[in-house]
Amino acid sequence: MIREETEKQGAVVKVIPEISADYAAGLMSGVKQAELDVLCEDDIAQDILSLALPNDLRSRVRIIPIGSAAAVVRHLAARYKEDPKRPACGFLDGDKGLKKQEHINLFLKTLEGLADQNEATLWIENRLGFLPGDTWPEKWVLQKHGSKSFDKPPDELGVKKEALQEFVETAKQADKHDELYQLSQKLNLPISTIVGRFIKCALEDSGAEVEAICKFIRAFL
């Protein structure tokens, strides 16, 4: 690991501490190379992770939506088989947190014929994180609604606070993962318009969880 490198931002030269040789080489070539692949389940998970990270961390990682929790675990298994030292980690939805051992077991089963099961177990235990909350991301975001962080959205979305609260309560009853889509329908806005705003508000009311995500990712850089 290179201890530090500089990056010019306009007329300002910024010192970037403790970056990898690959990332430093990318800066010098003008093409940034991600130091860490962060695998997650879907686009909502990608948005949560992206908005939770400060830009100096976002610029050093690549957040990749893979699919289901099982798909994320199997991709991590493939990374381990290819090269255990290759930087990669995964985040599953919050409702998967109580089943971490099941995902570890799937990881080990996917590898097959392990020479050192203890080493592989330690590898996946240290590289498997979870999104905030104990439920799926869309529901977690709406559960956060009502905190002071959500004071601005009614004005920004052109709706009264009471009406937005009613729409949120209705959206909570939607099918799993369809909650934010249902809310966008009630607001007559594209889902892309509300997703980032609501996720950002939820994260602003989740300081400890945001710091945990940043700390988890920094450990690999």
HELIX and SHEET records of a PDB file:
HELIX    1   1 ALA A   21  SER A   29  1                                   9    
HELIX    2   2 ASP A   43  ALA A   52  1                                  10    
HELIX    3   3 ASN A   55  ARG A   58  1                                   4    
HELIX    4   4 ALA A   69  GLU A   82  1                                  14    
HELIX    5   5 GLY A   94  LYS A   99  5                                   6    
HELIX    6   6 LYS A  100  LEU A  111  1                                  12    
HELIX    7   7 GLN A  117  ARG A  127  1                                  11    
HELIX    8   8 PRO A  137  LYS A  144  1                                   8    
HELIX    9   9 LYS A  148  PHE A  150  5                                   3    
HELIX   10  10 PRO A  153  LEU A  157  1                                   5    
HELIX   11  11 LYS A  161  ALA A  171  1                                  11    
HELIX   12  12 GLU A  179  LEU A  187  1                                   9    
HELIX   13  13 ILE A  191  GLU A  204  1                                  14    
HELIX   14  14 GLY A  207  ARG A  218  1                                  12    
SHEET    1   A 2 ILE A   2  GLN A   9  0                                        
SHEET    2   A 2 VAL A  12  ILE A  19 -1                                        
SHEET    1   B 4 VAL A  61  PRO A  65  0                                        
SHEET    2   B 4 LEU A  36  CYS A  40  1                                        
SHEET    3   B 4 ALA A  88  LEU A  92  1                                        
SHEET    4   B 4 LEU A 128  PHE A 130  1                                        
END                                                                             
